Amino acid sequence: MAALARVTHYIDGSSWDGPAERSSTIYNPATGRATSVLDLADSDVVDTAVASARRAWQDGWGTMSLTKRTKILFRFHELLDRDKERIAALITAEHGKVLDDALGEVVRGLEVVEFACGIPQLLKGGFSVNASTNVDVYSTRQSLGVVAVISPFNFPAMVPLWFVPVAVACGNAVVVKPSEKDPSATIALAELWREAGLPDGVVNVVNGDREAVDALIAHPEVKAVSFVGSTPIARYVYETATAHGKRVQALGGAKNHMLVLPDADLDLAADAAVNAGFGSAGERCMAISALVVVDTVADRLVRKIKERMGALRIGDGTRGCDMGPLVTSEHRDRVRSYVDAGAEEGAELVVDGRVGVFDADGDGFFLAPTLFDKVTADMSIYADEIFGPVLSVLRVSSYEEGLDLINANPYGNGTAIFTNDGGAARRFQNEVEVGMVGVNVPIPVPVAYHSFGGWKDSLFGDTHAYGTEGVHFFTRGKVVTSRWLGPSHGGLDLGFPAHD
Ligand code: NAD
């Protein structure tokens, strides 16, 4: 058998050529076969990457003119657009999502690069002439230095692109730690930054697991941490990194509800439930996993969803299928155990994903979509984030009961309401305790110039990702009060500076 390819870190503008004490295996989830071996960083490798970033920031990136920085951002945008299919193929090979979906995530990432290209406007600050007599006051925002980005497996290109372009545009240098399950797309992005003319060391990638994360979030030179992953790890990263004095935004897990009112267009709602429930095999932080339906229309809606599920093709993401495999065999087994649990707990199993036909070679990590009806809030399939193709229908008697259910859930990432009643939709958007809300839109991921972030257990920290909040996160404010003396001096005055 041919030796597996080695995937390693990207530090100071080139692939790491040092030794690796530890490694892990990367699989193609559609075939179940090992494809490469990944070096896992220890604290020495993290130190090397942080030192490279620190040098790059200090030696010029932090003070490079906005004109020069922006040119690199525009160039990076061109290159990413040129290579988007190649990056999508890397994602499909390691994550398993279908090619169209992988391309979609790169395109959403490109939008953030477009936003970051406007950095001269975003960093303009404010200027008050003559705030006091002969005194001008101006606010500026300056870069932080070295920042860390730690990303999950489910968006290996888009999540790094939520943060890195904005961080870099603001004048920081970055160390990215992608998921050890599918790091190749993130590494390819770092290579494209170099091709775009970014100085070596401004973007580095270290691969690893908890050891690398622990080294990064405690590192004295790392000033800010952007983390995305499951809620327990997000909470841990937030608490640890803030205890080390860092600025942190830690985006966690989700349980996203879609509320369907009796006047909704049920065909639109059924399409949306299937797309948002099973797209990317349910491995999206904005996936709909709980369908909250007012019971007068529940039977009809469940029938429509079941019909649509019958038409889905599941298999290797390179073959034009609708849905690919789960990311690992362990994760597939975990999701399947929830289907077992739901059936045992008394939910009505409308479509059983444990049986399915898959268009793929080998022994991929497949599980077909599952639909449960008459799920109640005490069942584990509702209480836990499953992160797989399992959709639960919860029946409620009214808008109020649906809203209370959603607001009682500890997560608050995304939600959607399906209705033709503008007044109900307006009430919902004001009353629901969730950070991102869709009205007849099932996956309301904000565009790049609005910020992305959930509430409650879906985000620790107070700044959301990208948009103006991203710029705020990656810079710190400074206010200058200046007076140029006129021909005569003011004389001594020991009072607190007041304005005249
Ligand atoms: P994860 O929490 O297992 O891993 C996320 C990152 O943390 C990875 O880089 C991983 O290597 C690292 N990590 C894992 N275990 C760690 C530990 N014990 N200590 C320190 N670091 C550790 O998440 P995942 O399985 O890669 O991704 C799926 C999760 O991410 C889901 O919960 C999903 O909802 C969430 N997610 C949230 C958002 C959002 O915007 N809120 C976006 C995408 C994914």
Residues whose N, C-alpha, C, O or C-beta is under 5 A from the ligand:
A	BS01	NAD	I150 S151 P152 F153 N154 K177 P178 S179 E180 G208 D209 R210 V213 V228 G229 S230 T231 I233 L251 G252 G253 A254 C285 S458
